[in-house]
């Protein structure tokens, strides 16, 4: 049994733009492509987070897999996911702050 969402791992692919190619694409198109890549990377990161959280919480909370989860396993998984999400949010905020500080000086 798996907690969370299923899916396949997303990969971001793009064709290289040759030197001077940005003029051929137009700056609006370049910005659109950059935004699309950022969105695809966000989806890939979210999928990876869910996969890691699912794997870790299942490993911690379900020592002996069976057809259904016990109440204790359900509670453990719920608490594990909550803590994992909270920890991830703290790490993400710290990372964003660090990147912003580096950009400023």
N, C-alpha and C positions, 0 to 999 in steps of 0.2 A: 504494500500500500504506500502511496506517495502523497505527501502533503504539498499543496501548491499547484502551480500550473504546469502543464506539459508543453512541449514544443521542441522545435529544433533550434540549434545554436545558429544565430544569425551572423553572417560575415559581411563586412562592408567591402565592396569592391568598387573601384573607380578607374577609369582610364587616365593615364598620365596626360597632362596638358603640356605640349611642347613649349619651349621658350617663345614668348610672344603670342602664345595661343589664347591667352586671356582676352586679347583684343578681338580675336576671331569669335569668341563665345559671347562677348559683351559682359560688362561688369554685372548687370542684373542676373544673367544666367549663371555666372560664377557664384554670386551670392546665394542664388537658389540652390545650386549644387552643394555648396558648403552647408546650408541649412539642412538639406536632405541628409547629408552625411552625419551631421550632428544628431539628427533625430534617429537615424538608424543605429548610431553608436549608443544613444540613450536606451533604445529598446534592447540592444544586445547586452548592455550593462544590467538592466533590470532583469532580463532573463537569467543572466549569470548569478545575480543576487538571489533570485528565487531558487535556482538550482542548488546553490551552496547552502542556503538556509534549509531547504528540504532535506538535503543529504545529511547535514549536521544534526538537525532536530530528530530526524528518523533514527540516526545512529545512537543518539543520546537517550531517546525515549522509548524505542521499540527494540528491546533486546531479543525478544523471541517473536518474530512476525507470526500473525495468525489471520484468520479471515476477517476479524473485526478488531477494533481498538478497545481496550478497556477504558474506563472512566479516568483512571490514573494516567494512562498513555495519552489520552486526549488532552487532559489538563497540562501534562508535561509539554506536549507539542505546542499547545497554545501559548504557554509561558515562554518556551524557547523561541518561538517565532517573534513574540513581542520583544523580548530582550535583544534578539538578533537585529531586528529592525531598528530599535532604539540605538544600539551600538553603531550600526551602519550610518544612521543619521548624524551621530556625533563625529564619526570619521569623515563623512562627506563635508560637514560644515567646517571642520578643521582644515581639510584639504582646500576648500574654496577660499578660505581666509588666507591660507599660505600663498596660493596662486595670486590672489589679489594684491597681497603685500609685495610679492616679487615683481609684479607688473608696475607697481607704483615706485619702486625704487630699490 
